[in-house]
Amino acid sequence: MSNNPNLSVDQNTSTPSDAGEALDYNDIMGGGAADAVQYVHKEYHFALDFSEDSIEKIEEFMAHIHRVLVLENEEPIDPKIVVTLSNWFGAYVGEVFRKHHGGNWVIDSRDPEAPAFEVKYEELGLAFPSRIFHRIMGGEENSIDKYYAEITMKISKLRNVQTLELN
């Protein structure tokens, strides 16, 4: 990846066409994921395929973005860029999760000042955009691939327990 990326992003994300239309969070976040795929293809010339293996590419890309925006950048960070990238790539990771495990996008409004998208899977609320934000700003201790692996391991254990309870 280039050390001098084009980090100007179009912050217009996908939304319903009519304000009176019911919001479908799965469609909105699916559009955000498509924006992420298009962005890396156009600006960085690599493809994302919604496979679970692509989560490693997201981790590598977020490490690059952290380095460029946080570690090497001498200018103030534009919060709109960080929020846009967090939403796009959080949507992508969430859509990978939904494709392979299920769940639906919902709004977590426990903090009315900062409602956030998350994937609801059984009793779990998976805040992928928030995790991407923390990966960009905080670094590798907020690793996306490790987080994703922890979640899938937790889900595997839940499924095993449910199978045992049924038998």
Summary of the structure (lengths in Angstrom):
residues: 167
radius of gyration: 16.5
end to end distance: 50.5
largest distance: 59.7
contacts: 465
relative contact order: 0.14
helix: 59%
strand: 8%
